[in-house]
Amino acid sequence: MTPMLEAPDAAPAARRRPTAPPTWLVVALACAGQFLVVLDVSVVNVALPSMRTDLGLSAPGLQWVVNAYAIAFAGFMLLGGRAGDLYGRKRMFLVGLALFTLASLGGGIAQEGWQLLLARAVQGLGAAVLAPSTLTLLTAAVPEGAARARAIATWTAVGAGGGAAGGLVGGVLVQGLSWRWVLLINVPVGAVVLAASVYWLVESRSGERRRLDLPGALLVTAGLATLAYGISQTEAEGWTAAATLAPLLAGAVLVALFLAVQARTAAPLMPLGLLRVRSVASANAAMLVSGSAMFCMWFFMTLYAQNVLGYSPLDAGVALVPSSLAVVLGSKLAPRLMRTAGARSVAVLGSLLATAGFAWQSAMRADGAYLTAIMFPGILMMLGAGLAGTPLAALATSGAAPGDAGLVSGLINTSRTMGGSLGLAVMSTIAASRTAGRSTAAGLTEGYALVFRTGAWVLLGGTLMMLVWLPRAARRRQADA
């Protein structure tokens, strides 16, 4: 009889949730959310031809399968970061992940082109709410020092790996199943992460519980979205066309109005004083510059492999696996190097390695061999990207007050995403100007080579900026054991 009497007390105890989840579990859940967000920036690329055939999308409509996600992602990022600070990081993580997962389901079952584009925009909105919370949940759970540097390195590596794996994952799904599965695959993964997060994550917030700065949020979202739209027009219309200049000018005016509102409101979305913090401003500027080159790497390497060397989408994805592993390796090595050399020195080292990789890649030929035309320069570029990303993220978050952690996290992602959008538009224009309408292997190679040569100069300029602007004082604090 005794066991039967004791059973009712034992069961609730077994079901009782721990007050503090294991740190590794928080890191794993945050990284899973970040992986999904970054993966969906690139995973659809190899599926675009199948989407166009199945849904009858026009050429401009096909571009917006990518742009709808990226613009919503970048435009709502600051709002998502501030909402996490004010209303709870766990709550915003769950809201963003649920929205992202449901939108993935909607896109996967879309029967019309407009349904797919709407789903991609909602995915981007969910990602904008989700992404800042992934980093702030992590930094709230891991104390500052060597442990946090390692956790940020893991977060950076997973995010970079998500972007790098997009081509491979997309190729496998499209070739083995259908284009719909590049979206539907998010549903079971998102559901599992959502369930685990509801049970295990602990709520945290910083700052007063007050209303969001809605005028500021609307202005910055509209401004960034309009600028991004203008940038996306440059490849098709050119930089001097009215279809390009009008949204660029309108976006600039909206951003200027946003800054004016922030200077006057009592509870701003982004306190302008934050931009006077050297570590925040310099690290985000470096993210913007490096992102403008790094994002282009995956895009043009995939085009080179398929359009010039004749690889299939799946073969192109497999060819970039070594580069994907290199960015993960660089991200994991960075904290160890930061302990002895400091964050600024590691960021500079990574940027120099990436510059060398871009310069090597600019020597590509139409009959290039895999090892010297893709594998080795790709490894060098992405090893440098991994080494640079971790210290930049660490410097930016270390310079912010606890109440602004979510905002700074959103700003980092915004800088990277907007830098990538701007860089891709500019580089596409550069490639098109050199190619001059030629579709031969030699003509395309000339355009792609010029892109990587330009990227090398951009990264070199970013390296000089890091040397001059990134702070020295905060470097030890990130790596102290």
C-alpha positions as CSV (number, residue, x, y, z in Angstrom):
1,M,0.0,0.0,0.0
2,T,2.9,2.4,0.7
3,P,4.0,2.7,-3.0
4,M,0.4,3.5,-4.0
5,L,0.2,6.2,-1.3
6,E,3.5,7.8,-2.3
7,A,2.8,7.8,-6.1
8,P,0.6,10.9,-6.2
9,D,3.4,13.0,-4.6
10,A,6.1,11.6,-6.9
11,A,4.3,12.3,-10.1
12,P,4.0,16.1,-9.7
13,A,7.6,16.3,-8.6
14,A,8.7,14.6,-11.7
15,R,6.6,16.9,-13.8
16,R,7.9,20.1,-12.1
17,R,9.8,22.3,-14.4
18,P,13.3,23.4,-13.3
19,T,13.5,27.0,-12.2
20,A,16.7,27.5,-14.4
21,P,17.2,25.4,-17.5
22,P,20.7,24.1,-18.3
23,T,22.8,26.8,-20.1
24,W,23.5,24.4,-23.0
25,L,19.8,24.0,-23.6
26,V,19.2,27.7,-23.7
27,V,22.1,28.1,-26.2
28,A,20.8,25.2,-28.3
29,L,17.2,26.6,-28.5
30,A,18.5,30.1,-29.3
31,C,20.8,28.7,-32.0
32,A,18.0,26.6,-33.5
33,G,15.9,29.7,-33.9
34,Q,18.8,31.6,-35.4
35,F,19.5,28.8,-37.8
36,L,16.0,28.8,-39.2
37,V,16.0,32.6,-39.6
38,V,19.3,32.7,-41.5
39,L,18.6,29.5,-43.5
40,D,15.5,30.9,-45.1
41,V,17.5,33.9,-46.5
42,S,19.2,31.5,-49.0
43,V,17.4,28.2,-49.0
44,V,14.9,29.2,-51.7
45,N,17.5,30.2,-54.3
46,V,17.8,26.8,-55.9
47,A,14.0,26.3,-55.8
48,L,13.1,29.5,-57.7
49,P,12.9,27.9,-61.2
50,S,10.5,25.2,-59.9
51,M,8.4,27.9,-58.1
52,R,8.1,29.9,-61.3
53,T,7.0,26.9,-63.3
54,D,4.5,25.7,-60.7
55,L,2.9,29.0,-59.7
56,G,3.4,31.0,-63.0
57,L,5.4,33.7,-61.4
58,S,6.8,36.5,-63.5
59,A,10.5,37.4,-63.4
60,P,9.9,40.4,-61.1
61,G,7.6,38.2,-58.9
62,L,10.4,35.6,-58.7
63,Q,12.8,38.2,-57.3
64,W,10.3,39.1,-54.6
65,V,10.3,35.5,-53.3
66,V,13.7,36.5,-51.9
67,N,13.1,40.2,-51.4
68,A,9.8,40.0,-49.5
69,Y,11.6,38.0,-46.8
70,A,14.7,40.1,-46.6
71,I,12.9,43.4,-46.6
72,A,10.4,42.5,-43.9
73,F,13.3,40.9,-41.9
74,A,15.4,44.0,-42.0
75,G,12.6,46.5,-41.7
76,F,11.0,45.1,-38.5
77,M,14.3,44.1,-36.8
78,L,14.6,47.1,-34.5
79,L,10.9,46.8,-33.4
80,G,11.5,43.1,-32.7
81,G,14.6,43.9,-30.6
82,R,12.9,46.6,-28.5
83,A,9.8,44.5,-28.0
84,G,11.9,41.7,-26.5
85,D,13.5,44.2,-24.0
86,L,10.1,45.6,-23.0
87,Y,7.7,42.6,-23.1
88,G,10.0,39.7,-22.5
89,R,12.6,37.9,-24.6
90,K,10.9,34.4,-24.2
91,R,7.5,35.8,-25.2
92,M,8.9,37.5,-28.3
93,F,10.9,34.4,-29.1
94,L,7.7,32.3,-29.0
95,V,5.7,34.8,-31.0
96,G,8.3,35.2,-33.7
97,L,8.9,31.4,-34.0
98,A,5.1,30.7,-34.1
99,L,4.6,33.3,-36.8
100,F,7.6,32.0,-38.8
101,T,6.4,28.4,-38.6
102,L,2.8,29.2,-39.6
103,A,4.0,31.4,-42.5
104,S,6.3,28.5,-43.7
105,L,3.3,26.2,-43.8
106,G,1.3,28.8,-45.7
107,G,4.1,29.2,-48.3
108,G,4.5,25.5,-48.6
109,I,0.9,25.0,-49.6
110,A,0.5,28.2,-51.7
111,Q,-1.5,27.7,-54.9
112,E,-1.0,31.2,-56.3
113,G,2.0,33.4,-56.6
114,W,0.7,36.2,-54.4
115,Q,0.0,33.6,-51.6
116,L,3.7,32.6,-51.7
117,L,4.9,36.2,-51.6
118,L,2.6,37.1,-48.7
119,A,3.8,34.0,-46.8
120,R,7.4,35.0,-47.4
121,A,6.8,38.6,-46.1
122,V,5.1,37.2,-43.0
123,Q,8.1,34.8,-42.6
124,G,10.3,37.8,-42.6
125,L,8.2,39.6,-40.0
126,G,8.4,36.5,-37.7
127,A,12.1,36.3,-38.3
128,A,12.5,40.0,-37.3
129,V,10.7,39.3,-34.0
130,L,12.6,36.0,-33.4
131,A,16.2,36.9,-34.4
132,P,16.9,39.6,-31.7
133,S,15.6,37.4,-29.0
134,T,17.9,34.5,-29.9
135,L,20.9,36.5,-29.0
136,T,19.5,38.3,-25.9
137,L,18.2,35.0,-24.4
138,L,21.7,33.7,-24.8
139,T,23.5,36.6,-23.3
140,A,21.0,36.8,-20.4
141,A,21.6,33.1,-19.6
142,V,25.4,33.1,-19.9
143,P,27.5,35.4,-17.7
144,E,29.9,37.8,-19.4
145,G,33.4,36.4,-19.9
146,A,34.9,33.4,-21.6
147,A,31.7,31.4,-21.4
148,R,29.6,34.1,-23.1
149,A,32.3,34.5,-25.8
150,R,32.0,30.8,-26.5
151,A,28.2,30.9,-26.6
152,I,28.2,33.9,-29.0
153,A,30.7,32.0,-31.1
154,T,28.3,29.1,-31.3
155,W,25.5,31.4,-32.2
156,T,27.6,33.1,-34.9
157,A,28.7,29.7,-36.3
158,V,25.2,28.4,-36.4
159,G,23.9,31.5,-38.1
160,A,26.7,31.5,-40.6
161,G,26.2,27.8,-41.2
162,G,22.5,28.3,-41.8
163,G,23.3,30.8,-44.6
164,A,26.0,28.6,-46.0
165,A,23.8,25.4,-45.9
166,G,20.9,27.0,-47.7
167,G,22.1,26.0,-51.2
168,L,22.8,22.4,-50.1
169,V,19.6,21.9,-48.1
170,G,17.6,23.5,-50.9
171,G,19.2,21.4,-53.5
172,V,18.5,18.2,-51.6
173,L,14.9,19.0,-50.9
174,V,14.1,20.2,-54.5
175,Q,15.8,17.3,-56.1
176,G,14.5,14.7,-53.7
177,L,11.0,16.0,-53.0
178,S,9.7,19.3,-54.4
179,W,10.2,23.1,-54.0
180,R,7.5,23.2,-51.4
181,W,9.7,21.4,-48.9
182,V,12.2,24.2,-48.7
183,L,9.4,25.9,-46.7
184,L,7.5,22.9,-45.2
185,I,10.7,21.6,-43.6
186,N,10.5,24.5,-41.2
187,V,7.2,23.3,-39.8
188,P,8.2,20.2,-37.9
189,V,11.5,21.8,-36.8
190,G,9.7,24.9,-35.7
191,A,7.1,23.0,-33.8
192,V,9.7,21.0,-31.8
193,V,11.7,24.1,-30.9
194,L,8.5,25.9,-30.0
195,A,7.3,23.1,-27.6
196,A,10.8,22.9,-26.0
197,S,11.0,26.6,-25.6
198,V,7.6,26.9,-23.9
199,Y,8.6,24.4,-21.3
200,W,12.3,25.2,-20.7
201,L,13.0,28.8,-21.4
202,V,12.7,31.3,-18.5
203,E,11.3,34.8,-19.1
204,S,13.6,37.8,-18.9
205,R,13.3,41.5,-19.8
206,S,15.1,44.7,-19.2
207,G,13.9,48.2,-18.9
208,E,10.5,49.6,-17.9
209,R,7.4,48.0,-19.1
210,R,6.1,50.8,-21.4
211,R,4.5,51.4,-24.7
212,L,6.5,50.9,-27.8
213,D,7.5,53.9,-29.8
214,L,5.0,53.2,-32.6
215,P,5.6,56.3,-34.7
216,G,9.3,55.6,-34.6
217,A,8.7,51.9,-35.4
218,L,6.5,52.7,-38.4
219,L,9.0,55.3,-39.7
220,V,12.1,53.1,-39.5
221,T,10.3,50.1,-40.9
222,A,8.9,52.1,-43.8
223,G,12.2,53.8,-44.4
224,L,14.3,50.6,-44.4
225,A,11.7,48.8,-46.5
226,T,11.6,51.6,-49.0
227,L,15.4,51.8,-49.2
228,A,15.6,48.0,-49.6
229,Y,13.0,48.2,-52.4
230,G,15.0,50.9,-54.1
231,I,18.2,48.8,-53.8
232,S,16.4,45.8,-55.2
233,Q,15.5,47.8,-58.3
234,T,19.1,48.7,-59.2
235,E,19.9,45.5,-61.0
236,A,16.9,45.6,-63.3
237,E,16.5,49.4,-63.7
238,G,20.0,50.9,-63.0
239,W,21.0,53.5,-60.4
240,T,19.8,56.5,-62.4
241,A,16.3,55.3,-63.3
242,A,13.3,57.0,-61.7
243,A,12.1,53.6,-60.4
244,T,15.3,53.4,-58.4
245,L,15.8,57.0,-57.3
246,A,12.3,57.6,-56.1
247,P,12.2,54.9,-53.5
248,L,15.8,55.6,-52.4
249,L,15.0,59.2,-51.9
250,A,11.7,58.4,-50.1
251,G,13.5,55.9,-47.9
252,A,16.2,58.5,-47.0
253,V,13.5,61.0,-46.1
254,L,11.6,58.5,-43.9
255,V,14.9,57.5,-42.1
256,A,15.6,61.2,-41.5
257,L,12.1,61.7,-40.0
258,F,12.7,58.6,-37.8
259,L,15.9,60.2,-36.4
260,A,14.0,63.5,-35.8
261,V,11.2,61.7,-33.9
262,Q,13.8,59.8,-31.9
263,A,15.5,63.0,-30.8
264,R,12.1,64.4,-29.5
265,T,10.2,61.5,-28.1
266,A,10.4,60.7,-24.3
267,A,10.6,57.0,-24.9
268,P,12.4,56.4,-28.2
269,L,12.6,53.1,-30.0
270,M,16.4,53.7,-30.5
271,P,18.0,56.2,-28.1
272,L,20.3,58.2,-30.3
273,G,22.8,58.2,-27.5
274,L,23.4,54.5,-28.2
275,L,25.1,55.5,-31.4
276,R,27.6,57.5,-29.4
277,V,28.8,54.3,-27.7
278,R,32.0,53.6,-29.6
279,S,31.8,49.8,-29.4
280,V,28.1,49.7,-30.6
281,A,28.6,52.1,-33.5
282,S,31.9,50.8,-34.7
283,A,31.0,47.1,-34.5
284,N,27.7,47.7,-36.4
285,A,29.5,49.7,-39.1
286,A,32.0,46.9,-39.5
287,M,29.1,44.4,-39.7
288,L,27.5,46.5,-42.4
289,V,30.7,46.7,-44.5
290,S,31.7,43.0,-44.1
291,G,28.1,41.8,-44.7
292,S,28.0,43.7,-48.0
293,A,30.8,41.5,-49.4
294,M,30.2,38.2,-47.5
295,F,26.5,37.9,-48.6
296,C,27.6,38.2,-52.2
297,M,30.1,35.4,-51.9
298,W,27.4,32.6,-51.6
299,F,25.3,34.1,-54.4
300,F,28.0,34.5,-57.0
301,M,29.9,31.3,-56.1
302,T,26.7,29.4,-56.7
303,L,26.1,31.2,-60.0
304,Y,29.7,30.5,-61.1
305,A,29.4,26.8,-60.2
306,Q,26.1,26.4,-62.1
307,N,26.3,28.9,-65.0
308,V,30.0,28.5,-65.8
309,L,31.3,25.2,-64.5
310,G,28.0,23.3,-65.3
311,Y,27.2,22.0,-61.8
312,S,23.7,21.0,-60.9
313,P,22.0,22.8,-58.0
314,L,22.8,19.9,-55.7
315,D,26.4,19.6,-56.9
316,A,26.8,23.4,-56.3
317,G,25.6,23.0,-52.8
318,V,27.9,20.1,-52.1
319,A,30.8,22.1,-53.6
320,L,30.4,24.8,-50.9
321,V,30.3,22.4,-48.0
322,P,34.0,23.0,-47.2
323,S,33.3,26.7,-47.0
324,S,30.4,26.1,-44.7
325,L,32.6,24.1,-42.4
326,A,35.3,26.8,-42.5
327,V,32.9,29.5,-41.2
328,V,31.9,27.3,-38.3
329,L,35.6,26.6,-37.6
330,G,36.4,30.2,-37.6
331,S,33.6,31.1,-35.3
332,K,34.7,28.4,-32.8
333,L,38.3,29.5,-32.9
334,A,37.6,33.1,-32.4
335,P,36.9,33.0,-28.6
336,R,40.3,31.2,-28.0
337,L,42.1,33.8,-30.0
338,M,40.2,36.6,-28.2
339,R,41.6,35.5,-24.9
340,T,45.1,36.4,-25.9
341,A,44.9,38.8,-28.8
342,G,41.6,40.7,-27.9
343,A,38.4,41.2,-29.9
344,R,39.7,43.9,-32.2
345,S,42.8,42.0,-33.3
346,V,40.8,38.9,-34.1
347,A,38.2,40.8,-36.1
348,V,41.0,42.4,-38.1
349,L,42.7,39.1,-38.6
350,G,39.5,37.5,-39.9
351,S,38.8,40.4,-42.2
352,L,42.3,40.2,-43.7
353,L,41.9,36.4,-44.3
354,A,38.6,37.1,-46.0
355,T,40.2,39.8,-48.2
356,A,42.9,37.4,-49.3
357,G,40.2,34.8,-50.2
358,F,38.3,37.3,-52.2
359,A,41.4,38.4,-54.1
360,W,42.2,34.7,-54.9
361,Q,38.7,34.1,-56.1
362,S,38.9,37.1,-58.4
363,A,41.4,35.2,-60.5
364,M,38.7,32.6,-61.4
365,R,38.6,31.3,-65.0
366,A,35.9,29.7,-67.2
367,D,37.7,26.4,-67.1
368,G,38.7,26.5,-63.4
369,A,39.4,23.4,-61.3
370,Y,37.3,22.8,-58.2
371,L,40.1,22.9,-55.7
372,T,41.6,26.2,-56.8
373,A,38.5,27.9,-58.3
374,I,36.0,27.1,-55.5
375,M,37.2,25.1,-52.5
376,F,40.4,26.7,-51.3
377,P,39.5,30.4,-51.9
378,G,36.0,29.7,-50.4
379,I,37.6,28.2,-47.3
380,L,39.8,31.2,-46.9
381,M,36.9,33.7,-47.3
382,M,34.6,31.9,-44.9
383,L,37.3,31.1,-42.3
384,G,37.9,34.9,-42.2
385,A,34.2,35.6,-41.9
386,G,33.8,33.3,-39.0
387,L,36.8,34.8,-37.2
388,A,35.5,38.3,-37.7
389,G,31.9,37.8,-36.9
390,T,32.2,36.6,-33.3
391,P,34.3,39.5,-31.9
392,L,32.2,42.1,-33.7
393,A,29.0,40.7,-32.1
394,A,30.7,40.5,-28.7
395,L,31.9,44.0,-28.9
396,A,28.5,45.4,-29.9
397,T,26.6,43.6,-27.2
398,S,29.2,44.4,-24.5
399,G,28.9,48.1,-25.1
400,A,25.1,48.3,-24.5
401,A,23.2,48.7,-21.2
402,P,21.1,45.7,-20.2
403,G,17.9,47.5,-21.1
404,D,19.1,48.0,-24.7
405,A,20.4,44.4,-25.2
406,G,17.6,43.4,-27.5
407,L,17.8,46.7,-29.5
408,V,21.6,46.2,-30.1
409,S,20.9,42.6,-31.1
410,G,18.4,43.7,-33.6
411,L,20.7,46.4,-34.8
412,I,23.5,43.8,-35.5
413,N,21.2,41.7,-37.6
414,T,19.8,44.8,-39.4
415,S,23.4,45.9,-40.2
416,R,24.3,42.5,-41.6
417,T,21.0,42.1,-43.6
418,M,20.9,45.6,-45.0
419,G,24.6,45.5,-45.8
420,G,24.0,42.2,-47.7
421,S,21.0,43.7,-49.6
422,L,23.0,46.8,-50.6
423,G,26.1,44.8,-51.4
424,L,24.2,42.3,-53.6
425,A,22.5,45.1,-55.5
426,V,25.7,46.9,-56.1
427,M,27.7,43.8,-57.0
428,S,25.0,42.6,-59.4
429,T,25.2,45.9,-61.2
430,I,29.0,45.7,-61.4
431,A,28.8,42.1,-62.8
432,A,26.2,43.1,-65.4
433,S,28.2,46.1,-66.5
434,R,31.3,43.9,-67.1
435,T,29.3,41.0,-68.7
436,A,27.5,43.5,-71.0
437,G,24.8,41.0,-71.9
438,R,27.1,38.1,-72.8
439,S,25.9,34.8,-71.6
440,T,29.0,32.8,-72.5
441,A,31.1,31.2,-69.8
442,A,34.0,33.6,-70.5
443,G,31.7,36.7,-70.3
444,L,30.0,35.6,-67.1
445,T,33.4,34.7,-65.5
446,E,34.6,38.2,-66.2
447,G,31.6,39.7,-64.4
448,Y,31.9,37.4,-61.4
449,A,35.7,38.0,-61.1
450,L,35.1,41.7,-61.0
451,V,32.6,41.2,-58.2
452,F,35.2,39.4,-56.0
453,R,37.9,41.9,-56.9
454,T,35.6,44.7,-55.7
455,G,34.7,42.7,-52.6
456,A,38.4,42.4,-51.7
457,W,38.7,46.2,-51.8
458,V,35.6,46.7,-49.7
459,L,36.9,44.3,-47.1
460,L,40.3,45.9,-47.1
461,G,38.5,49.2,-46.4
462,G,36.5,47.6,-43.6
463,T,39.7,46.2,-42.1
464,L,41.2,49.7,-42.0
465,M,38.0,51.0,-40.4
466,M,38.3,48.3,-37.7
467,L,41.8,49.3,-36.9
468,V,40.9,52.9,-36.5
469,W,37.5,52.7,-34.9
470,L,37.0,49.5,-32.9
471,P,37.8,50.1,-29.2
472,R,40.8,48.7,-27.4
473,A,39.4,49.0,-23.9
474,A,36.5,46.4,-24.2
475,R,38.6,43.7,-25.7
476,R,39.8,42.0,-22.6
477,R,36.4,42.0,-20.9
478,Q,34.9,39.6,-23.5
479,A,37.6,36.9,-23.0
480,D,38.3,37.0,-19.3
481,A,37.9,33.6,-17.8
